[in-house]
Amino acid sequence: MASVSVLNNTFCCLKMCSNKSLKPSDNKVHVRAPYQRKEGGFNAKEAEMLAVWDVNGEAKFHMKCWKTMREAATKKSKSDNNLQNSNNVKSNNHVTPENQGSCNTHITELEKLLVAEASLTVEFYNSDVTLKREAKRIASMLRKCKYSIVFTGSGISTPTGAGDYRGINGKWTNQDKNNGAATAKSRGPRIEDIRPTYTHEALVKLLDMGHVKHVISQNTDGLHRLSGIPESKLSELHGNSFIEKCESCGTTSELHHGYRKGPTDASIPPTICEMCKCNHRTGRRCAEKNCGGYMRSTIVKFGDTLDEEVLGGAMAQAEMATFILVLGSSLLVSPANSLIQTDKEPLRLAICNRQVTAYDVKCFEIDNSGNQLGSRVFGDCDDLMREVMRCLMDPDEHQLWEDGRADRMKTYDSNRAHSSRQRNV
């Protein structure tokens, strides 16, 4: 059963909108500006505002209505707006509807602040028509391209309840808005309790079908391995919360629980990393005969360098790729994001996430025949991958595969210990 977008069956928050309902056939926008609301306390001023902002400072709009808000807040003239459109990445042709004239609508200074803050983390959702069209384009590229790889970010895991980083409710967004303090909402569920999403399972199937050769991931949640992607076809650039590695012999061990949990040896001394200032040791010893070395987390924290072997393998895969499908990544973190900038020509690039990236323009490059090389989709990865899999699989085979998720879930459960039993002892 297809998932329902969080924006479906809701209403546009622009008061002057002539068509309030937000439908699956509409291009939509979801924004959040809680900090200014908290500081300004603007309940008494809501009657003067162009939009209705909820108690969390969130609002949802048609894309054209959000454009009206932006134009009112920045007071751009028509000529200025057209100049910006010509300089912006071409994906804006899909983010925003047809060009409109300048907006002369009056907007209060407080609401200008709200719009400015909301613009920093705005999330876009393409219409169902656009999503299905681009899914067919992506499916065609997966069929025809000789060497396709997938690059994933935290956005593919958000359906589990795990947060992303720079979305409207992302970990870093929430910490920025709370002066660096983590919030309960940003912590999300325990990592042992989350299970592979539709997108995780789709990637396993695409590898089995031969349409995808390799997956490069920035994620540390272990869901790619749990879903069944073999180690040889997966490059986990930032490590895996369920994999620890011996400092002495290099042997790796896969855990049923996150590296912070499980039995520990109090005799193992902590050591502070010079780069990230954290202790990477997990408190366990290597089980290899005649070793007994200290095990350490494979997680790459801010300030750490990537594992050279993992990065080298990912670079080799990226160099061979003729098509790269990016799912759920804002492509802000380096050097991981550099992997999609290969010298191969022509390189086909497709990106699906909710926010604009610096690489969107690459998706709209034209080949010698005048055809668009890549694809750009704004929205949820699960929604896109459902359509892609329908395009690539026979209907009966597709239904049988989807019906097997319940059995696969039992396998996932058997490979994860219940977090309630995983206390340090």
ROMAR-474625 format. One record per residue (C-alpha): residue in one letter; x, y, z. Coordinates in nm, 2 decimals, always signed. Last residue first. Layout:
// ROMAR-474625
+-----+--------+--------+--------+
| res |     px |     py |     pz |
+-----+--------+--------+--------+
|   A |      X |      Y |      Z |
...
+-----+--------+--------+--------+
//
This chain:
// ROMAR-474625
+-----+--------+--------+--------+
| res |     px |     py |     pz |
+-----+--------+--------+--------+
|   V |  +2.67 |  -0.49 |  +3.23 |
|   N |  +2.56 |  -0.22 |  +2.98 |
|   R |  +2.20 |  -0.25 |  +2.90 |
|   Q |  +2.07 |  -0.41 |  +2.58 |
|   R |  +1.76 |  -0.60 |  +2.70 |
|   S |  +1.52 |  -0.31 |  +2.63 |
|   S |  +1.69 |  -0.26 |  +2.29 |
|   H |  +1.56 |  -0.59 |  +2.16 |
|   A |  +1.84 |  -0.76 |  +1.99 |
|   R |  +1.85 |  -0.72 |  +1.61 |
|   N |  +1.92 |  -1.00 |  +1.36 |
|   S |  +1.60 |  -1.19 |  +1.45 |
|   D |  +1.40 |  -0.87 |  +1.39 |
|   Y |  +1.54 |  -0.82 |  +1.04 |
|   T |  +1.44 |  -1.18 |  +0.96 |
|   K |  +1.09 |  -1.12 |  +1.08 |
|   M |  +1.07 |  -0.81 |  +0.87 |
|   R |  +1.16 |  -1.01 |  +0.56 |
|   D |  +0.86 |  -1.23 |  +0.62 |
|   A |  +0.63 |  -0.92 |  +0.64 |
|   R |  +0.80 |  -0.77 |  +0.34 |
|   G |  +0.71 |  -1.07 |  +0.12 |
|   D |  +0.39 |  -0.91 |  -0.01 |
|   E |  +0.60 |  -0.64 |  -0.19 |
|   W |  +0.80 |  -0.91 |  -0.37 |
|   L |  +0.49 |  -1.10 |  -0.48 |
|   Q |  +0.33 |  -0.78 |  -0.60 |
|   H |  +0.63 |  -0.69 |  -0.81 |
|   E |  +0.65 |  -1.04 |  -0.96 |
|   D |  +0.29 |  -1.02 |  -1.05 |
|   P |  +0.32 |  -0.67 |  -1.20 |
|   D |  +0.65 |  -0.75 |  -1.39 |
|   M |  +0.92 |  -0.53 |  -1.24 |
|   L |  +1.11 |  -0.22 |  -1.36 |
|   C |  +0.83 |  +0.04 |  -1.38 |
|   R |  +0.66 |  -0.07 |  -1.06 |
|   M |  +1.00 |  -0.06 |  -0.89 |
|   V |  +1.05 |  +0.30 |  -1.00 |
|   E |  +0.70 |  +0.40 |  -0.88 |
|   R |  +0.76 |  +0.26 |  -0.53 |
|   M |  +1.11 |  +0.41 |  -0.54 |
|   L |  +0.98 |  +0.76 |  -0.58 |
|   D |  +0.73 |  +0.74 |  -0.29 |
|   D |  +0.99 |  +0.57 |  -0.07 |
|   C |  +1.24 |  +0.85 |  -0.15 |
|   D |  +1.01 |  +1.13 |  -0.02 |
|   G |  +0.99 |  +1.45 |  -0.22 |
|   F |  +1.17 |  +1.67 |  -0.48 |
|   V |  +1.28 |  +1.48 |  -0.79 |
|   R |  +1.56 |  +1.58 |  -1.02 |
|   S |  +1.65 |  +1.36 |  -1.33 |
|   G |  +1.94 |  +1.30 |  -1.55 |
|   L |  +2.07 |  +1.34 |  -1.91 |
|   Q |  +1.80 |  +1.55 |  -2.06 |
|   N |  +1.79 |  +1.50 |  -2.44 |
|   G |  +1.92 |  +1.74 |  -2.70 |
|   S |  +2.09 |  +1.47 |  -2.91 |
|   N |  +2.44 |  +1.57 |  -2.79 |
|   D |  +2.33 |  +1.53 |  -2.43 |
|   I |  +2.16 |  +1.79 |  -2.21 |
|   E |  +2.24 |  +1.87 |  -1.85 |
|   F |  +1.94 |  +1.89 |  -1.62 |
|   C |  +2.05 |  +1.67 |  -1.34 |
|   K |  +2.39 |  +1.85 |  -1.32 |
|   V |  +2.20 |  +2.17 |  -1.22 |
|   D |  +2.09 |  +2.00 |  -0.90 |
|   Y |  +2.44 |  +1.97 |  -0.77 |
|   A |  +2.43 |  +2.25 |  -0.51 |
|   T |  +2.13 |  +2.09 |  -0.35 |
|   V |  +1.77 |  +2.20 |  -0.31 |
|   Q |  +1.57 |  +2.02 |  -0.04 |
|   R |  +1.32 |  +1.74 |  -0.02 |
|   N |  +1.53 |  +1.46 |  -0.16 |
|   C |  +1.57 |  +1.27 |  -0.49 |
|   I |  +1.87 |  +1.32 |  -0.71 |
|   A |  +1.95 |  +1.18 |  -1.06 |
|   L |  +2.28 |  +1.20 |  -1.23 |
|   R |  +2.38 |  +1.07 |  -1.58 |
|   L |  +2.75 |  +1.12 |  -1.66 |
|   P |  +2.83 |  +1.19 |  -2.02 |
|   E |  +3.12 |  +1.21 |  -1.98 |
|   K |  +3.31 |  +1.05 |  -1.69 |
|   D |  +3.51 |  +1.31 |  -1.50 |
|   T |  +3.34 |  +1.22 |  -1.17 |
|   Q |  +3.17 |  +1.47 |  -0.94 |
|   I |  +2.93 |  +1.23 |  -0.75 |
|   L |  +3.21 |  +1.12 |  -0.52 |
|   S |  +3.28 |  +1.48 |  -0.41 |
|   N |  +2.98 |  +1.46 |  -0.19 |
|   A |  +3.15 |  +1.22 |  +0.05 |
|   P |  +3.45 |  +1.46 |  +0.10 |
|   S |  +3.26 |  +1.65 |  +0.21 |
|   V |  +2.91 |  +1.68 |  +0.36 |
|   L |  +2.66 |  +1.90 |  +0.19 |
|   L |  +2.51 |  +1.65 |  -0.06 |
|   S |  +2.16 |  +1.71 |  +0.08 |
|   S |  +2.11 |  +1.33 |  +0.08 |
|   G |  +1.80 |  +1.13 |  +0.06 |
|   L |  +1.86 |  +0.93 |  -0.25 |
|   V |  +2.13 |  +1.00 |  -0.51 |
|   L |  +2.12 |  +0.79 |  -0.82 |
|   I |  +2.45 |  +0.78 |  -1.01 |
|   F |  +2.46 |  +0.67 |  -1.37 |
|   T |  +2.77 |  +0.59 |  -1.59 |
|   A |  +2.96 |  +0.47 |  -1.28 |
|   M |  +3.32 |  +0.33 |  -1.31 |
|   E |  +3.48 |  +0.63 |  -1.14 |
|   A |  +3.22 |  +0.63 |  -0.86 |
|   Q |  +3.29 |  +0.26 |  -0.79 |
|   A |  +3.67 |  +0.33 |  -0.76 |
|   M |  +3.60 |  +0.63 |  -0.53 |
|   A |  +3.39 |  +0.41 |  -0.31 |
|   G |  +3.66 |  +0.15 |  -0.28 |
|   G |  +3.92 |  +0.42 |  -0.19 |
|   L |  +3.69 |  +0.57 |  +0.07 |
|   V |  +3.64 |  +0.24 |  +0.24 |
|   E |  +4.01 |  +0.15 |  +0.24 |
|   E |  +4.11 |  +0.50 |  +0.35 |
|   D |  +3.87 |  +0.51 |  +0.64 |
|   L |  +3.73 |  +0.87 |  +0.64 |
|   T |  +3.91 |  +1.13 |  +0.85 |
|   D |  +3.78 |  +1.24 |  +1.18 |
|   G |  +3.68 |  +1.60 |  +1.26 |
|   F |  +3.31 |  +1.53 |  +1.28 |
|   K |  +3.27 |  +1.16 |  +1.38 |
|   V |  +3.34 |  +0.86 |  +1.16 |
|   I |  +3.17 |  +0.56 |  +1.32 |
|   T |  +3.37 |  +0.24 |  +1.30 |
|   S |  +3.36 |  +0.19 |  +1.68 |
|   R |  +3.67 |  +0.04 |  +1.85 |
|   M |  +3.76 |  -0.30 |  +1.97 |
|   Y |  +4.07 |  -0.34 |  +2.19 |
|   G |  +4.31 |  -0.62 |  +2.11 |
|   G |  +4.26 |  -0.97 |  +2.25 |
|   C |  +4.48 |  -1.12 |  +1.98 |
|   N |  +4.61 |  -1.47 |  +2.03 |
|   K |  +4.28 |  -1.62 |  +1.89 |
|   E |  +4.04 |  -1.36 |  +1.75 |
|   A |  +3.77 |  -1.25 |  +1.99 |
|   C |  +3.89 |  -0.88 |  +2.00 |
|   R |  +3.81 |  -0.71 |  +2.33 |
|   R |  +3.52 |  -0.49 |  +2.43 |
|   G |  +3.49 |  -0.15 |  +2.59 |
|   T |  +3.37 |  +0.02 |  +2.27 |
|   R |  +3.68 |  +0.23 |  +2.21 |
|   H |  +3.63 |  +0.54 |  +1.99 |
|   N |  +3.67 |  +0.79 |  +2.28 |
|   C |  +3.60 |  +1.13 |  +2.15 |
|   K |  +3.81 |  +1.45 |  +2.09 |
|   C |  +3.73 |  +1.44 |  +1.72 |
|   M |  +4.08 |  +1.48 |  +1.58 |
|   E |  +4.31 |  +1.39 |  +1.87 |
|   C |  +4.10 |  +1.09 |  +1.96 |
|   I |  +4.07 |  +1.04 |  +2.34 |
|   T |  +4.16 |  +0.69 |  +2.47 |
|   P |  +3.95 |  +0.49 |  +2.72 |
|   P |  +4.12 |  +0.22 |  +2.92 |
|   I |  +3.99 |  -0.14 |  +2.89 |
|   S |  +3.98 |  -0.28 |  +3.25 |
|   A |  +3.61 |  -0.21 |  +3.28 |
|   D |  +3.53 |  -0.47 |  +3.01 |
|   T |  +3.19 |  -0.41 |  +2.84 |
|   P |  +2.87 |  -0.60 |  +2.78 |
|   G |  +2.63 |  -0.46 |  +2.53 |
|   K |  +2.54 |  -0.11 |  +2.42 |
|   R |  +2.73 |  +0.18 |  +2.27 |
|   Y |  +2.82 |  -0.02 |  +1.96 |
|   G |  +2.45 |  -0.06 |  +1.87 |
|   H |  +2.30 |  -0.40 |  +1.91 |
|   H |  +2.32 |  -0.73 |  +1.73 |
|   L |  +2.69 |  -0.67 |  +1.67 |
|   E |  +2.90 |  -0.73 |  +1.36 |
|   S |  +3.27 |  -0.79 |  +1.43 |
|   T |  +3.57 |  -0.65 |  +1.23 |
|   T |  +3.92 |  -0.78 |  +1.25 |
|   G |  +4.18 |  -0.51 |  +1.21 |
|   C |  +4.45 |  -0.69 |  +1.40 |
|   S |  +4.54 |  -0.45 |  +1.67 |
|   E |  +4.27 |  -0.18 |  +1.69 |
|   C |  +4.00 |  -0.44 |  +1.64 |
|   K |  +3.69 |  -0.31 |  +1.45 |
|   E |  +3.33 |  -0.26 |  +1.56 |
|   I |  +3.02 |  -0.29 |  +1.33 |
|   F |  +2.67 |  -0.22 |  +1.45 |
|   S |  +2.68 |  +0.16 |  +1.44 |
|   N |  +2.82 |  +0.15 |  +1.09 |
|   G |  +3.09 |  +0.37 |  +0.95 |
|   H |  +3.08 |  +0.72 |  +0.78 |
|   L |  +3.17 |  +0.61 |  +0.43 |
|   E |  +2.97 |  +0.28 |  +0.44 |
|   S |  +3.07 |  +0.14 |  +0.10 |
|   L |  +2.84 |  -0.15 |  +0.00 |
|   K |  +2.85 |  -0.41 |  -0.27 |
|   S |  +3.12 |  -0.63 |  -0.12 |
|   E |  +2.96 |  -0.61 |  +0.23 |
|   P |  +2.65 |  -0.77 |  +0.10 |
|   I |  +2.32 |  -0.57 |  +0.09 |
|   G |  +2.07 |  -0.78 |  +0.29 |
|   S |  +1.83 |  -0.53 |  +0.46 |
|   L |  +2.04 |  -0.54 |  +0.78 |
|   R |  +2.35 |  -0.44 |  +0.59 |
|   H |  +2.17 |  -0.13 |  +0.44 |
|   L |  +2.00 |  -0.06 |  +0.78 |
|   G |  +2.32 |  -0.02 |  +0.97 |
|   D |  +2.23 |  +0.32 |  +1.11 |
|   T |  +2.55 |  +0.49 |  +1.01 |
|   N |  +2.44 |  +0.65 |  +0.69 |
|   Q |  +2.67 |  +0.82 |  +0.44 |
|   S |  +2.61 |  +0.54 |  +0.19 |
|   I |  +2.77 |  +0.42 |  -0.13 |
|   V |  +2.57 |  +0.14 |  -0.29 |
|   H |  +2.71 |  -0.08 |  -0.58 |
|   K |  +2.61 |  -0.25 |  -0.91 |
|   V |  +2.25 |  -0.14 |  -0.96 |
|   H |  +2.03 |  -0.28 |  -1.23 |
|   G |  +2.16 |  -0.63 |  -1.18 |
|   M |  +1.83 |  -0.77 |  -1.06 |
|   D |  +1.98 |  -0.87 |  -0.73 |
|   L |  +2.12 |  -0.52 |  -0.68 |
|   L |  +1.79 |  -0.37 |  -0.77 |
|   K |  +1.62 |  -0.59 |  -0.52 |
|   V |  +1.86 |  -0.49 |  -0.24 |
|   L |  +1.80 |  -0.12 |  -0.34 |
|   A |  +1.43 |  -0.17 |  -0.32 |
|   E |  +1.46 |  -0.31 |  +0.03 |
|   H |  +1.64 |  +0.00 |  +0.16 |
|   T |  +1.39 |  +0.22 |  -0.03 |
|   Y |  +1.09 |  +0.05 |  +0.13 |
|   T |  +1.24 |  +0.11 |  +0.47 |
|   P |  +1.48 |  -0.11 |  +0.67 |
|   R |  +1.40 |  -0.15 |  +1.04 |
|   I |  +1.44 |  +0.08 |  +1.34 |
|   D |  +1.44 |  -0.06 |  +1.70 |
|   E |  +1.81 |  -0.11 |  +1.75 |
|   I |  +1.88 |  +0.26 |  +1.67 |
|   R |  +1.66 |  +0.37 |  +1.95 |
|   P |  +1.38 |  +0.60 |  +1.82 |
|   G |  +1.43 |  +0.98 |  +1.75 |
|   R |  +1.69 |  +1.20 |  +1.91 |
|   S |  +1.57 |  +1.51 |  +1.74 |
|   K |  +1.23 |  +1.50 |  +1.90 |
|   A |  +1.38 |  +1.47 |  +2.24 |
|   T |  +1.58 |  +1.78 |  +2.18 |
|   A |  +1.96 |  +1.83 |  +2.15 |
|   A |  +2.09 |  +2.17 |  +2.28 |
|   G |  +2.31 |  +2.37 |  +2.04 |
|   N |  +2.13 |  +2.71 |  +2.09 |
|   N |  +1.78 |  +2.55 |  +2.05 |
|   K |  +1.72 |  +2.66 |  +1.69 |
|   D |  +2.07 |  +2.54 |  +1.58 |
|   Q |  +2.01 |  +2.21 |  +1.77 |
|   N |  +1.68 |  +2.16 |  +1.59 |
|   T |  +1.83 |  +2.23 |  +1.25 |
|   W |  +2.13 |  +2.00 |  +1.33 |
|   K |  +1.91 |  +1.71 |  +1.41 |
|   G |  +1.65 |  +1.77 |  +1.14 |
|   N |  +1.30 |  +1.89 |  +1.19 |
|   I |  +1.28 |  +2.12 |  +0.89 |
|   G |  +1.54 |  +1.91 |  +0.72 |
|   R |  +1.91 |  +1.96 |  +0.77 |
|   Y |  +2.01 |  +1.64 |  +0.97 |
|   D |  +1.76 |  +1.36 |  +0.92 |
|   G |  +1.56 |  +1.21 |  +1.19 |
|   A |  +1.49 |  +0.84 |  +1.26 |
|   G |  +1.12 |  +0.78 |  +1.27 |
|   T |  +1.15 |  +0.48 |  +1.04 |
|   P |  +1.02 |  +0.68 |  +0.75 |
|   T |  +1.33 |  +0.91 |  +0.80 |
|   S |  +1.57 |  +0.63 |  +0.68 |
|   I |  +1.60 |  +0.72 |  +0.31 |
|   G |  +1.66 |  +1.09 |  +0.40 |
|   S |  +1.97 |  +1.00 |  +0.60 |
|   G |  +2.18 |  +0.98 |  +0.29 |
|   T |  +2.23 |  +0.74 |  +0.00 |
|   F |  +2.45 |  +0.72 |  -0.31 |
|   V |  +2.34 |  +0.46 |  -0.56 |
|   I |  +2.54 |  +0.31 |  -0.84 |
|   S |  +2.47 |  +0.23 |  -1.21 |
|   Y |  +2.71 |  +0.08 |  -1.45 |
|   K |  +2.60 |  +0.00 |  -1.80 |
|   C |  +2.31 |  +0.24 |  -1.82 |
|   K |  +2.00 |  +0.11 |  -2.01 |
|   R |  +1.78 |  -0.04 |  -1.75 |
|   L |  +1.87 |  +0.19 |  -1.46 |
|   M |  +1.83 |  +0.49 |  -1.70 |
|   S |  +1.48 |  +0.37 |  -1.80 |
|   A |  +1.38 |  +0.33 |  -1.44 |
|   I |  +1.50 |  +0.69 |  -1.37 |
|   R |  +1.29 |  +0.83 |  -1.66 |
|   K |  +0.99 |  +0.63 |  -1.55 |
|   A |  +1.03 |  +0.76 |  -1.20 |
|   E |  +1.06 |  +1.11 |  -1.33 |
|   R |  +0.72 |  +1.09 |  -1.49 |
|   K |  +0.56 |  +0.93 |  -1.19 |
|   L |  +0.70 |  +1.20 |  -0.96 |
|   T |  +0.60 |  +1.48 |  -1.19 |
|   V |  +0.24 |  +1.36 |  -1.20 |
|   D |  +0.23 |  +1.29 |  -0.83 |
|   S |  +0.32 |  +1.66 |  -0.77 |
|   N |  +0.67 |  +1.75 |  -0.65 |
|   Y |  +0.73 |  +1.81 |  -0.28 |
|   F |  +0.97 |  +2.08 |  -0.15 |
|   E |  +1.12 |  +2.13 |  +0.19 |
|   V |  +1.23 |  +2.47 |  +0.32 |
|   T |  +1.53 |  +2.46 |  +0.56 |
|   L |  +1.68 |  +2.81 |  +0.53 |
|   S |  +1.36 |  +2.95 |  +0.37 |
|   A |  +1.18 |  +2.92 |  +0.70 |
|   E |  +1.41 |  +3.17 |  +0.86 |
|   A |  +1.36 |  +3.43 |  +0.59 |
|   V |  +0.98 |  +3.37 |  +0.58 |
|   L |  +0.95 |  +3.41 |  +0.96 |
|   L |  +1.16 |  +3.72 |  +0.96 |
|   K |  +0.95 |  +3.87 |  +0.68 |
|   E |  +0.65 |  +3.78 |  +0.89 |
|   L |  +0.78 |  +4.00 |  +1.17 |
|   E |  +0.84 |  +4.29 |  +0.93 |
|   T |  +0.48 |  +4.27 |  +0.82 |
|   I |  +0.39 |  +4.19 |  +0.46 |
|   H |  +0.20 |  +4.41 |  +0.21 |
|   T |  +0.12 |  +4.24 |  -0.12 |
|   N |  +0.29 |  +4.41 |  -0.42 |
|   C |  +0.41 |  +4.08 |  -0.56 |
|   S |  +0.60 |  +4.10 |  -0.89 |
|   G |  +0.45 |  +3.91 |  -1.18 |
|   Q |  +0.45 |  +3.54 |  -1.20 |
|   N |  +0.69 |  +3.29 |  -1.34 |
|   E |  +0.54 |  +2.95 |  -1.40 |
|   P |  +0.56 |  +2.71 |  -1.11 |
|   T |  +0.84 |  +2.67 |  -0.85 |
|   V |  +1.04 |  +2.36 |  -0.76 |
|   H |  +1.04 |  +2.22 |  -1.11 |
|   N |  +1.18 |  +2.52 |  -1.30 |
|   N |  +1.39 |  +2.56 |  -0.98 |
|   S |  +1.57 |  +2.25 |  -1.09 |
|   K |  +1.75 |  +2.46 |  -1.35 |
|   V |  +1.99 |  +2.59 |  -1.09 |
|   N |  +1.95 |  +2.96 |  -1.04 |
|   N |  +2.10 |  +3.23 |  -1.27 |
|   S |  +1.81 |  +3.25 |  -1.52 |
|   N |  +1.56 |  +3.24 |  -1.23 |
|   Q |  +1.74 |  +3.52 |  -1.05 |
|   L |  +1.72 |  +3.74 |  -1.36 |
|   N |  +1.35 |  +3.67 |  -1.39 |
|   N |  +1.30 |  +3.77 |  -1.03 |
|   D |  +1.49 |  +4.09 |  -1.06 |
|   S |  +1.29 |  +4.18 |  -1.37 |
|   K |  +0.96 |  +4.11 |  -1.20 |
|   S |  +1.06 |  +4.32 |  -0.90 |
|   K |  +1.17 |  +4.15 |  -0.57 |
|   K |  +1.01 |  +4.28 |  -0.25 |
|   T |  +1.20 |  +4.02 |  -0.04 |
|   A |  +0.92 |  +3.92 |  +0.19 |
|   A |  +0.64 |  +3.97 |  -0.07 |
|   E |  +0.84 |  +3.77 |  -0.32 |
|   R |  +0.89 |  +3.49 |  -0.08 |
|   M |  +0.53 |  +3.48 |  +0.03 |
|   T |  +0.41 |  +3.48 |  -0.33 |
|   K |  +0.66 |  +3.20 |  -0.41 |
|   W |  +0.52 |  +3.00 |  -0.12 |
|   C |  +0.18 |  +3.04 |  -0.29 |
|   K |  +0.32 |  +2.92 |  -0.62 |
|   M |  +0.46 |  +2.61 |  -0.45 |
|   H |  +0.13 |  +2.54 |  -0.28 |
|   F |  +0.18 |  +2.60 |  +0.09 |
|   K |  +0.24 |  +2.43 |  +0.42 |
|   A |  +0.32 |  +2.61 |  +0.75 |
|   E |  +0.52 |  +2.54 |  +1.06 |
|   G |  +0.60 |  +2.78 |  +1.34 |
|   N |  +0.54 |  +2.51 |  +1.61 |
|   V |  +0.21 |  +2.67 |  +1.71 |
|   D |  +0.09 |  +2.68 |  +1.35 |
|   W |  +0.15 |  +2.96 |  +1.11 |
|   V |  -0.15 |  +3.10 |  +0.91 |
|   A |  -0.02 |  +3.31 |  +0.63 |
|   L |  -0.04 |  +3.67 |  +0.50 |
|   M |  -0.02 |  +3.82 |  +0.85 |
|   E |  -0.20 |  +4.11 |  +1.01 |
|   A |  -0.46 |  +3.89 |  +1.18 |
|   E |  -0.17 |  +3.69 |  +1.33 |
|   K |  -0.05 |  +3.99 |  +1.53 |
|   A |  -0.19 |  +3.89 |  +1.87 |
|   N |  -0.03 |  +3.55 |  +1.85 |
|   F |  +0.31 |  +3.70 |  +1.76 |
|   G |  +0.52 |  +3.59 |  +2.06 |
|   G |  +0.83 |  +3.73 |  +1.89 |
|   E |  +1.09 |  +3.50 |  +2.05 |
|   K |  +0.90 |  +3.18 |  +2.02 |
|   R |  +0.77 |  +3.27 |  +1.67 |
|   Q |  +1.11 |  +3.37 |  +1.56 |
|   Y |  +1.26 |  +3.04 |  +1.66 |
|   P |  +0.98 |  +2.82 |  +1.53 |
|   A |  +1.02 |  +2.89 |  +1.15 |
|   R |  +0.92 |  +2.57 |  +0.97 |
|   V |  +0.84 |  +2.51 |  +0.60 |
|   H |  +0.66 |  +2.25 |  +0.39 |
|   V |  +0.61 |  +2.32 |  +0.02 |
|   K |  +0.38 |  +2.16 |  -0.24 |
|   N |  +0.35 |  +2.09 |  -0.61 |
|   D |  -0.02 |  +1.99 |  -0.65 |
|   S |  -0.16 |  +1.66 |  -0.79 |
|   P |  -0.15 |  +1.49 |  -0.45 |
|   K |  -0.38 |  +1.77 |  -0.34 |
|   L |  -0.33 |  +2.07 |  -0.10 |
|   S |  -0.68 |  +2.22 |  -0.06 |
|   K |  -0.70 |  +2.60 |  -0.03 |
|   N |  -0.77 |  +2.69 |  -0.39 |
|   S |  -0.80 |  +3.07 |  -0.40 |
|   C |  -0.50 |  +3.13 |  -0.17 |
|   M |  -0.54 |  +3.47 |  +0.00 |
|   K |  -0.48 |  +3.33 |  +0.35 |
|   L |  -0.16 |  +3.14 |  +0.25 |
|   C |  -0.16 |  +2.83 |  +0.47 |
|   C |  -0.25 |  +2.58 |  +0.20 |
|   F |  -0.46 |  +2.30 |  +0.33 |
|   T |  -0.41 |  +1.94 |  +0.43 |
|   N |  -0.52 |  +1.61 |  +0.28 |
|   N |  -0.17 |  +1.54 |  +0.15 |
|   L |  +0.12 |  +1.72 |  +0.30 |
|   V |  +0.24 |  +1.43 |  +0.52 |
|   S |  +0.26 |  +1.22 |  +0.20 |
|   V |  +0.05 |  +0.90 |  +0.20 |
|   S |  +0.24 |  +0.58 |  +0.16 |
|   A |  +0.14 |  +0.33 |  -0.11 |
|   M |  +0.00 |  +0.00 |  +0.00 |
+-----+--------+--------+--------+
//
